[in-house]
């Protein structure tokens, strides 16, 4: 029997997952997940051990296939999706990393970004991004300066670098392919999103040798075949690669202009597809490359909330308010709505539309009557408020904000989207319906769909026919109450910004 399965590798910030799909209906047959450790060597620094990432991928692939009751030889194509901006540098000869992965949440380059803030306009015009520690280019610059021995080796072509997808492709292909896709490349500050090329002026600005960088391809393309692995046979085609948020946008069936989604993972990410137009935001959103199934450039507006599910993990692991993250829903239900607790979860700074890397998390309105239930509610609402800010910014960018369709539903997915209380709160704060994806893990699904397109097993029109509606949450909060809550939230955010601003 010919191979007939799609294997999706979803390498995230806090865990790696592997999902096995049947490529006709894209129903999943088996799944496995493993958490990975995060390291915090200094305040604002976040790192991963690349070998931990690799071993977690190998283990979850084995387990997902076993759970599906299928053989590795049944896999027809592999799709990869990954935490974006996280950067790894490794030795080409040995394949061994030369430093821990520097994670997208890492803030160690804040001072560089602040000192060069005047350069942001031209950087934004070329890359669609802002000058922020979030992006890979600033991290690579730091590493090459902190480890001076690396630069000569990089210039001689002895080292390779890339986001996590490029590291996995290298390992999966036995070191024969050094490649990434345009959606990941567009998150580095080194890539011109208009020419779809690594940019020499950007490389000089950040001090990154071109010899380090991978080849850039569309998301549905030939990324080589597996070689030399003990968990997959040689010769399985890798045909789909995209950054996690672009993969989720594709997995939600948002293939064209005006279609959008929000994914709630470690952070929360809102993307709105803008087709072949690279819309430059007037409200501090990012212009990014959407998943491309051919050489035609496609774009999206994006807003990033750095802390979403991570805030719930903090309640669990830091404050030890509960043992399982799902318990936060019952806490929120038990909260007293009259308790005036507001939580701005800026643990690693604030993302769009504020871009305040110096900010930290702050709680407002604590009283003697505040309970753990109120803290759970405040953490969930803090995420919902931030997403509302992103969507308002996108609406203003596209329409001026006055003619936004009131009934335009927000498509959502990710771990927090399993929480009914949270999604109802999100609908109330937005004043518009929220539509949960029928398959909640749209990121892994998107990577699988891209791999199927890249392998010639399907196309976008066929995929669109498979999209089914999930659970719908309609707003129930009166507009006057919604506006009052949003006003208090924005007052709290401005207080945080004021407190952590330079010179405060």
Phi, psi and omega in degrees: 000135181290148177304139188222006184251155171250128177256124178251124175256119183242097184262107185254185185288321183251349180200163171246142179229151170230136182228134179256127183241150168271123194279004177271312179252349184058035167283142182269142186255334181198148181214150174213151183216144176218129177289151174239151184280139172256143182244139183234076186294333176214166177303126179084356177264136179224127183223158171235151168278117181304326179294327175298319177300311183297313182295325178293324177294313180301316182293315184291328176297313178302312186291322180296317178294320177297318179294332177278350182070030183235162181269150173304332180291347179278353184281124179270326183203155180243138171244146180233134170225152195209157166302130185270168176068332176299129190239142180230139173241133182220162179279127182294327184286320184256341185077004183272136176297146179262355181197158172302153172295134176264117193279152182307330181285349188295138184245016189293342182261020181303316183296319177300314182296319179295318183292336183248024183301331181294341181275356186301319183305314182286328176296317179295318181300325184271324188252342185080001185250176172252161178279101187214149178302342179308324195264156192295325185301319180292327180291317178297318177303313180301314184296318182290334176276323182288332180239080187302335180292343183284327186298311178301320178295321178295317181292331177280358179082016182275345181244156174232152176220169176169172170287175190301326179301317182294321177296318179292319178299317179302312182291317182295328183264013179065031178078018181263343183231126174243097188212160173216178175250167186294330180294320176289318179301326183289357181254017188256343190071012180244000192239128176277112185285350179268321177269347183058045180221153165300139189252124184298322180293320177294321179297319177295319183299318181265357177069039182251117178295136180300330183298341178287335200270150179279163171290142182255131181230165169298165182292327175256101187199181179270108178253026178090189181228158180295147181204130171073026182260155176259004180237353173219144178289160175296150169093003177281129186285134170262113191234359178216128179217130176202149172302153191303320183286323175292326176295319179294322177300317178293318180295337176275002181077018180270084187263349187217181187303138176087353180263136184215177180198164170230129178251129179254102175239226173303315169248183175237137188225122178255125177236137176235116183294133178240018176068224182271006180262124176272085184289126177269123185288142171262001186230033171067023167275170181259149169257122187227163179276128175278166179300128182251128178266356173207196186281356180286120180297139174227148189226167175210152166272140183223141170235137185241130169256117188290329183236114175230270177301333178298332177292323179288321175299323178295318176299323181284309189269325182276309181266346179055047179280339180200171183263331183232139185300331180297339182291343181296333179296316179293324176300311182300321179297327183275356183292151175273113182300340181281346179286123191274048184273127174237136182236118172260102189276063183270047185304323181237036181093173177254134176272212181298148356268020185262318180053069181233083186294338181282344185296155174225170184291141181220139172250138177243150169083020178290135177229174176297340181270355181294135181240173176300328178298320180293325177293320177299315178299316183297323179295317179294316180294326178300324176290314182298321178297317181297319179295322177300321178297319180297315184291323175296320179296317179295319179298319179293325178296321187268328189228357188083355175086352187268338184240031176295130179299123184296331185257019178285109186285144174268121176279134183226156176202181180101174187303314182291342180288354173281347185271105183298319180299318180296315182293326175294319177297320178298317177298318180296318183287328177282329188072026178212160181294153174240132186240111179283135181298144178298321171253110191295331182268073184292337181295307179297321179298317180299319178297320178295318179296319178296320178296321179293321176295314181297331179272000179077020182271343181198181176215174185299316179301320179293321179295321181300325180294339181275347185291125179239150182285147175254204182286138182251135177241114181266144181296140180239347183279130177302148184302323181296322179287322178298313181296324179294316180296318179295322179296319178294318178302311183292330173295319179295317179298317180296326176295318178296315180299317180297320182292322185262003178294151179303132179089356181284000000 
